[in-house]
Amino acid sequence: MANHWQCIQSPASTVLRHAAKVVSMSQFSLSVATRGEFRIQVDDLPLIFDSVNSTESVAVFTASSENFVINLRFYLQSAMSLHVKFTPLTRRAALVEWISLAMEKVMVGPHGRRMRVFKHGYQSWSETRSFGVDEREVRPLLHWLDVLQANPRNRASNKRGEFTSESYTLIRNQEHDVVLLAGQQSPFKQYVNFRSTFNPKSLARNQFQLQWRWDFGGQRLPLGQTKELDPLLFFVGQDVNELLETYLQTFKPANIKKQSLPSGWCSWYYYYTKVTGKDIEENASCAAVHKIDWQFFVLDDGYQNAIGDWLVENEKFSCGLAHIAKTIKEMGMHPGIWTAPFITMKKSKLTQEHPDWLLRQAYKDKPVLAGWNPGWGGNFFALDITHPGVQDYLRTVFSTFTKEYGFRFLKLDFVYAASLTGRPYNPAYSSAERLTLGYQIIREAAGEDTFILGCGSPISSAIGYVDAMRIGADVAPYWFDWKRAILTRDSNALSTKVAIRSILNRAQQHRNLWINDPDCLMLRDTETKLNPDERFSLINAAIITAGMGVFSDRLEALPEKIWQDIARIRELTLACDKGKAYVLDFMEREMPEIVYNTAGYLEVFNFDDAPKQKVLDLKGRLGDALPHGAKLVDVWQQVRLTVEGKQLVLRSMPPHSSRLFKIEK
């Protein structure tokens, strides 16, 4: 029992605490939000402590009212798990928005102000990073940015010391090397979000509030029938990488494919929506001439007549999508295509003919806004995945793409729209289940042999349904967009720097949940604002974390040297895919700078805006990887270093640069 959780009951309080570490939670509070006829109604309920079963090590609590009964069971093992059952008793309680449990007093370590919180983003593009508890998580000024990039039902407060997270979060006491990880478990029927609040007055005593919500999104539950919520797990330890790895493996999909690491080309980051059928044919022909080892060749946004009308090509693709797919296959690659299957626009044929297919707002007879895109002409809206008409439409689109046209790669974009809150045709699905339903329909229509990439996707409800997942914001042909970040207060402004931040902070999801997609690599040295150091920081981040290798340039314009780089990038990425990437300074700063891959590679970044000397302390996992006498070979510059002493010094790294080393012992 030395490493187990315990439940300590006294007349004054009930405390859940870890027996080996100074980690505890007390002062519980429970809230339930239901959807009324005109507004959301919130009930605060007292939790009644029932008992602790010493044989099974289970702490039991109940809460009840005339509207519902809730049962909570904490299983007190080395990893504490929480199982909750909810029973609605009246019609008022049948439409559930969320259920929230807060621990008003949480301690991680005996004391200390050097605490950090890890925020895991809601979907592919959402901000994912760690914060010091004296920092501020900002909320964008424009509400549609929340809808487009984050979770509008778990918005940042803009208050110093208050932080949101989705699916899981970690709180680390840096002074005492103590970490608490709290995370959602399968079957992922609800979205689970977290909120950590650090009050400066109680921080000296190392106390903070941790709240989590099971978000149903207005799901209708049968009266009198008990609903089991997704379980939660609580881990305590010292090594953040080990805790995260252990957690992710608890729900590693049984059907995760052991397929080779995908590689290929995508039209987006050179042609954008101006791409033509001729562009695709020319680039596919160029790739075939160079005999490059690419599996997929992907046509991105720009072929459709309107968003939502995926089988109606515009005049730039008068040759037809079937012809495009056939041409790519003749060049020795599998054809791929982009869609945004769960959104539509006002001008589309789909919207004009089937306005009832759009998800409606909860209290107004208006469509749910899914975002705004100037390239498409403005606002776009969410489809209602529970509507039989939408389901048949999805089956038609994706069976046509795959079985009739021959596309073997599907990039599904903006898929968060399926989970937006509204008044669906069938309210028996939670918001998370609506997205899962959409993935299931597409997978059945496309077949198991079609490679599916999720993008703009909430994380938890996609596990087990996609082959690969975009794990960061869009890259860009520039380093950072200061104007957008400042003027719109968008901390997730599209840029190469922000993309790398998520690539590193989500590195451990690779081969645990799916194949990570770091987004496209751009190698061109013209028509870009990225300098060579910045380009190779993105390339090296993709290599050492072993994600998909998809390139996006006009291939005929690339010199022979870049074609040689493409082959070398593929070789290095395949080598790193045989190992496991660990971010060694994970949760030490916003932008981690040291990544070790167990296949024998080390990468060091300088994200500062000025040259910097990097001094690495050779301790812990890094010390094991780099013992005295080990040789480091820079894979691009072929410079050799020998490890001597207890530090490794890299002198004068340029701004925004990185160095990728092969370790030779």
Buried (B, 14 or more C-beta within 10 A) or exposed (E): EEEBBBBEEEEEEBBBBBBEBBBBBBBBBBBBBBBEEEEBBEBEBEBEBBEBBEEEBBBBBBBBBEBBBBBBBBBBBBBBBBBBBBBBBEEBBBBBBBBBBBBBBBBBBBBBBEBBBBBBBBBBBBBBBBBBBEBBBBBBEBEBBBBBBBBBBBBBBEEEBBBBBBBBBBBBBBBBEBBBBBBBBBBBBBBBBBBBBBEEEEBEEBBBBBBBBBBBBBBBBEEEEEBEBBBBBBBBBEBBBBBBBBBBEBBEBEEBEEEEBBBBBBBBBBBEBEBBBEBBBBBBBBBBEBEBBBBBBBBBBBBBBBBBBBBBBBEBBEBEBBBBBBBBBEBBBBBBBBBBBBBBBBBBBBBEEBEEBBBBBBBEEEBBBBBBBEEBEEBBBBBBBBBEBBBEBBBEBBBBBBEEBBBBBBBBBBBBBBBBBBBBBEBEBBBBBBBBBBBBBBBEBBEEEBBBBBBBBBBBBBBBBBBBBBBBBBBBBBBBBEEBBEEBBBBBBBBBBBBBBBBBBBBBBBBBBBBBBBBBBBBBBEEBEBBEBBBBBBBBBBBBBBBBBBBBBBBEEBEEEBBEBBEBBBEBBBBBBEBBBBBBBBBBEBBBBBBBBEBBBBBBBBBBEEEBEBEBEBEEBBBEBBEEEBBBBBBBEEEEBEBEEEEBEBEEBBBBBBBBBBBEE
